[in-house]
């Protein structure tokens, strides 16, 4: 009896150890790689910075800036406003990003890399400007600013990750976007409601996107149109335009190949159907098929031209691309025809 008790005690002890290890592993898997700081934590770090960079009157002004600060958006704005107390150039930058964009020419924002600024100043200013750029659909510029900025570098890491995800989504960087959304959702319960909702929508929208599909092409064309409207034409836009044409070329080649195979299959089927009797002969006699048994050499030579469809069939294949598609898809195909016309000229 004691042996049985010892055996079951060992089993239960082992089960407890395994359960504890599983729980520990589960907790590690659920642990977020980034945290959202509280208002008090941000203010404590800011007071440490202010003690070295602000005089007494400026620190009094800082207290006024932080009155009634609650949300994450307010924390970021209050932080950059605090930095502006130490340098008038930061005030100029804040004022610029607080007004609607009117000019296609953006400033260089060289102050964002000012070597005399502490890293926390540069990083939070970059996030502030990047959000303004994204709000004006300048996603390439926003992404470039935040390239090396990490959640631990800023007072509003949720906005940082969300801004990065939005830019990657609009620029069709599928893997980067989905990975950033995954990181963002590690603290899903603490995110602002709009961030959590839009994160789910972006993931659902981008996950099924197929490379070299008409959907992808239309989105690239939309991005090109947006940048042209914003006066941001340049090398990047020209590369995207060439990318669209290359993708359309590939689609048309695939469609031509499919049509060629169907034509070949149809010709093969007709040939075999005309030579095969519908029922076997009742006796072993010469069949009723009559012919000279000569092969037309012209028909043999047609095989060499199967890769090039006749003009009418080629036109039909091209038009098939735009059948029953929304207008923005047809615009893309029309652009392809215009390019062909330019090259022919």
Secondary structure, DSSP 8 states (H G I E B T S, - for coil): -HHHHHHHHHHHHHHHHHHHHHHHHHHHHH--SS----HHHHHHHHHHHHHHH--HHHHHHHHHHTTT--SHHHHHHHHHHHHHTT-HHHHHHHHHHTS----SS----GGGG-TTS-HHHHHHHHHHHHHHHHHTT-HHHHHHHTTT--GGGSS-HHHHHHHHHHHHHHTT-HHHHHHHHHHHGGGGGGS-HHHHHHHHHHHHHHHT--TTSHHHHHHHHHHHHHHHHTT--SHHHHHHHHHHHHHHHHHHHHHHHHHHHHHHHHHHHHHHHHHS-SS--SSS---S--------HHHHHGGGGTTS--HHHHHHHHHHHTTT--HHHHHHHHHHHHHHHHHH-
